[in-house]
Amino acid sequence: MMMMPSLFGNSLFDEWMDFPFESGFTKGAKRDTSLMRTDVKEKDGVYELEMELPGYQKEDVTAQLKDGYLTVQASRSASSDEKDERGNYIRRERYTGQCSRSFYVGEGVKQEDIHAKFENGILKLLVPKAEERKPVEENKFIAIEG
């Protein structure tokens, strides 16, 4: 077993191996747990969701309601080019990725009932609490002997 150097319990290579999104080729890498972290509160018949999307802009985020599921998706592209004085690339990196989360809010919730606001990297959603439908009582017959 090879020992990796560490500072304060963290490997020096954690940052190097830390990819913004986990995918098939990064399963061994440390996962970014700050992405799409969501707090849900219930208040006055409304669910308040606060989702952290650090580094994203309002234009990068979409929210969709379909079949009772509220899905929030965030996607972005970034590139960084560094050239020397002669215009030769020293480093050139490109990144494209997306992430999403879905919440079941109930089939009785309508799109116009959901309110969303994006500010300072936090998406706030107000979703009305769906009324529970009582199951229709089935007619049960009693067998009569005789």
C-alpha positions as CSV (number, residue, x, y, z in Angstrom):
1,M,0.0,0.0,0.0
2,M,1.4,3.4,-1.0
3,M,1.2,6.2,1.5
4,M,0.1,9.6,0.0
5,P,1.4,12.8,1.6
6,S,-1.3,14.7,3.4
7,L,-1.8,18.0,5.2
8,F,-4.4,18.2,8.0
9,G,-5.8,14.8,7.0
10,N,-6.4,15.7,3.3
11,S,-4.4,14.2,0.5
12,L,-2.3,16.7,-1.5
13,F,-3.7,15.1,-4.6
14,D,-7.4,15.6,-3.7
15,E,-7.7,19.0,-5.4
16,W,-5.9,17.7,-8.5
17,M,-8.3,14.8,-8.7
18,D,-11.5,16.8,-7.8
19,F,-13.7,17.0,-10.9
20,P,-16.8,19.3,-10.8
21,F,-19.2,16.4,-11.7
22,E,-19.0,12.7,-11.1
23,S,-19.2,10.6,-14.2
24,G,-18.2,7.1,-15.4
25,F,-14.5,8.0,-15.6
26,T,-14.2,9.9,-12.3
27,K,-15.8,7.4,-9.9
28,G,-12.6,7.1,-8.0
29,A,-12.3,10.8,-7.5
30,K,-13.5,12.8,-4.6
31,R,-17.1,13.9,-5.1
32,D,-18.1,17.6,-4.9
33,T,-20.7,17.5,-2.1
34,S,-21.4,21.2,-2.2
35,L,-23.1,21.0,-5.6
36,M,-26.9,21.1,-5.6
37,R,-27.0,20.7,-1.8
38,T,-30.7,21.3,-0.9
39,D,-32.6,22.4,2.2
40,V,-36.3,21.8,2.3
41,K,-38.7,23.5,4.8
42,E,-42.4,23.2,5.2
43,K,-44.1,26.4,6.1
44,D,-47.8,27.4,5.8
45,G,-48.8,24.7,3.3
46,V,-45.7,25.5,1.1
47,Y,-42.4,23.7,0.7
48,E,-39.4,26.1,0.5
49,L,-36.4,24.6,-1.3
50,E,-33.0,26.3,-1.2
51,M,-30.5,24.7,-3.6
52,E,-26.9,25.7,-3.7
53,L,-25.4,26.2,-7.1
54,P,-22.1,27.9,-6.6
55,G,-20.5,29.3,-9.7
56,Y,-23.6,29.1,-11.8
57,Q,-25.6,32.0,-13.3
58,K,-29.4,32.3,-13.7
59,E,-29.0,31.5,-17.4
60,D,-27.4,28.1,-16.6
61,V,-30.3,26.8,-14.5
62,T,-33.7,25.4,-15.6
63,A,-36.6,24.0,-13.6
64,Q,-39.3,21.8,-15.2
65,L,-42.4,20.2,-13.8
66,K,-43.5,17.0,-15.5
67,D,-45.7,14.1,-14.2
68,G,-45.5,15.4,-10.7
69,Y,-41.7,15.6,-10.6
70,L,-39.9,19.0,-10.3
71,T,-36.5,18.7,-12.0
72,V,-33.8,21.3,-11.6
73,Q,-30.9,21.1,-14.1
74,A,-27.7,23.2,-14.2
75,S,-25.2,23.2,-17.1
76,R,-22.3,25.2,-18.1
77,S,-19.2,25.4,-20.3
78,A,-15.9,26.9,-19.4
79,S,-12.5,27.2,-21.1
80,S,-9.2,28.7,-20.0
81,D,-6.4,29.4,-22.4
82,E,-2.9,30.5,-21.5
83,K,-0.3,31.4,-24.1
84,D,3.3,32.5,-23.9
85,E,4.6,35.7,-25.5
86,R,4.9,34.0,-28.9
87,G,1.3,32.9,-28.9
88,N,2.1,29.2,-28.2
89,Y,-0.3,27.4,-25.9
90,I,1.2,26.5,-22.5
91,R,-2.1,25.2,-21.1
92,R,-5.5,24.9,-22.7
93,E,-8.4,23.4,-20.8
94,R,-12.1,23.0,-21.7
95,Y,-14.9,21.9,-19.5
96,T,-18.6,21.1,-20.2
97,G,-20.9,19.5,-17.7
98,Q,-24.4,19.3,-16.3
99,C,-26.1,18.1,-13.2
100,S,-29.7,17.7,-12.1
101,R,-32.0,16.7,-9.2
102,S,-35.6,15.7,-9.2
103,F,-38.2,16.0,-6.4
104,Y,-41.7,14.4,-6.4
105,V,-44.1,17.2,-5.6
106,G,-47.4,15.6,-6.5
107,E,-49.4,15.5,-9.7
108,G,-51.8,18.1,-8.3
109,V,-49.2,20.8,-8.4
110,K,-49.3,23.1,-11.5
111,Q,-46.4,25.0,-13.1
112,E,-48.0,28.4,-12.4
113,D,-48.1,27.5,-8.7
114,I,-44.3,27.2,-8.4
115,H,-42.3,30.3,-7.8
116,A,-38.5,30.4,-8.3
117,K,-35.8,33.0,-7.7
118,F,-32.0,32.7,-8.3
119,E,-29.7,35.0,-6.2
120,N,-26.1,34.7,-5.2
121,G,-25.7,31.1,-6.3
122,I,-28.8,29.9,-4.5
123,L,-32.0,28.8,-6.2
124,K,-35.1,29.3,-4.0
125,L,-38.3,27.5,-5.0
126,L,-41.7,27.8,-3.4
127,V,-43.8,24.7,-4.1
128,P,-47.4,24.4,-2.8
129,K,-48.0,21.3,-0.7
130,A,-50.2,18.9,-2.7
131,E,-53.4,18.0,-1.0
132,E,-53.6,14.4,-0.2
133,R,-56.4,12.6,-2.0
134,K,-58.3,10.2,0.1
135,P,-58.7,6.8,-1.6
136,V,-62.2,6.1,-2.8
137,E,-63.8,3.5,-0.6
138,E,-64.5,0.4,-2.4
139,N,-67.9,-1.2,-2.2
140,K,-67.4,-4.4,-0.1
141,F,-70.3,-6.8,-0.1
142,I,-70.9,-9.2,2.8
143,A,-71.7,-12.7,1.8
144,I,-75.2,-13.8,3.0
145,E,-75.6,-17.4,3.9
146,G,-78.8,-19.2,3.6
